[in-house]
Amino acid sequence: MKTMTKQVNFKEYTKFVDAVTSDESRDFIAFSDRIVSLDEKSANIERLLTGAVGINSEGGEIMEIVKKQKEQDRGRLPLLKNY
């Protein structure tokens, strides 16, 4: 098995992330201002955020099943047990 020997330069990585991340994602005031702006345009942002978090959570649960199936011999996937 080949092992990786390259080390991550976290200072350089942090600079990169800061360069590609929006102000709204890095700064609470900018985020808050954006939420207010969307609200003034009748965007239902609280429903959008709730839905996005919910979909992501469900996706994580399904991914956990797939991961366990890949890493351990568990027979058929529970979601497929009736097929």
N, C-alpha and C positions, 0 to 999 in steps of 0.2 A: 504494500500500500504506500502510495506517495504522500508525504506529509508537506504541509505548507510551512515555509520558513519566513515569509514576508511579514513584517510588522506594520501595523496601521499607525500612521502619523495622525494622532487625534487632533492636534492643533490645525493641521492642514484640512482634515475632514470637517472640523468645526467651521473653518472659514468657508469651505465649499457649501455646507448646509446653510449658513447664514446668507450666502450670496444668492441661493436659489429659493429661499423661503420668504413668503410675503410678510409684509409688516403685520397684517392681521393674524398671522400664525405665530409671530414672535412677541407681539406687544398687546397686552390686555386692553389698553385704551383704544388702540386701532381696531381690535376685534370688536369691542363694545360699540364703537362708532359705526362699524360696518353693520352690526346687527340692528342698530337703530335705523340706519339708512334703508336696510331691507324691510324693516317693519313699516316704515313710512310709505313704502311702495306696495304695501299689503301682502308682502311675502309671508307665508306662514312658516317662518324659520324654526319655531319650536317643534312643529310637526316634522319638518324636514330633518332636523337633527335627531329627534327621537327615532324616526324611521331608519335613518342611516346607522345609528348605533345598534338598533335592533337587528337589522340585516347583517351587520358585521358580526354581532354576537352569535347569531344562528350559524353563519358561515364558519366561525371558529369551532363551534360544536361539531359540525360535520367534518371539518378538517381533523379534529381530534380522533374521530372514528376511523378516518382514512389512515392517519398516522399509526394508530394502534394496530390496524389491520396489516400495515406494511411491516411494522417492527415485531409483531408477535403473531404466532399461528393461532388465529381465532376462528378458523373456519370461514363461513360466508359472512359478509357484512350484515349487521342487524337490519339495515334498511332493505336488504334483498332477501331476507329469510323466507318470504312467502313466494319467491319466484324460482 
